[in-house]
Each structure stands twice: as structure tokens, then as C-alpha cells.
Amino acid sequence: MAGLDDELRRHDWAGFARGYNGPAYAKHKYHHRLKAAFEKWAKIPDTKMKRGEASGIFLRAEK
């Protein structure tokens, strides 16, 4: 599984799926599922947070 970050950076879904899931990736269409998930989440903007705000969320959740 080493070295799969290059495939992700290039959006090489088939290469990533092959490296992660093995040769059966195509049978299960993992590369298509990865591409669809990326396209879905790429449309959603990141949440804007102020510096230090994220740590406060975790502190409040623990109470």
C-alpha cells in the first residue's frame, strides 16, 4: 500500500484502487466509486474557522 499518495494527487482512481484493493478493484468498480465520491465532496466548500476555533469544538464536546 506504500506510495499511493501519488495516485491520489493525480486523481488516478484506478491506480489507487489497484494498489489499495488489489486486482479485484475493477470487478467491484472501486475506481468509479472513488471518482464519484471525490466529485461529490469537491463541490462542497471547506468550512471557514478562525485560528484556534477547532480545538474549542473538541473541548466543548468532551463536557
N, C-alpha and C positions, 0 to 999 in steps of 0.2 A: 504494500500500500504506500510505500515511500514515493515521494516525488509527484504526488497528484495535484499539488498546488499549481503547477504549470498548466495542467489541463483546465483547471477551474479559471485561472486568469485569462486563458484563451477562449473560454466558453466552449471547450472541446468536450461536449457532454458524453459522446461515445467513448472517448479516451478515458475520461474519468470513470464512467460506469464500468468499463472493461477492467480497469485497474482495481476498482473497489469491489465489484461484484463477481469478477471472473468472466469466463467466456459465455455464460448463460445470460449476460446482461441484455443481449439483443432479443432473446426469446421472451424475456419479461418486459421489454421496452423501457428499461430504466433510463436510457439516454433521452427518450421522449418525455418521460416524467420529470427528469431534471430540468430540461429545457422549458417545459410548461411552468414549472414552479418558479424558475428564475424570471421568466417573463411576467408572471403574476406579481411577484414581490418587487420587481424592478419598477413597477408603476406606482408603488406606494411610497410617498416621500418619507424620509427619515424624520423622527421626532426631534424637535429642537429642544435642547435642555441647556440651562445655564451651568457654568462650571460648579461642580460640587453638588448639583441637584440630584444626580443619580444615587449618590451614597445616602442621601436623606430618605430616598424612597425605600431603600433596604432597611434602614434603621426604623422607620415607621412601621414597616411590615412585620418586624420581629416582635413588636409590643403586643 
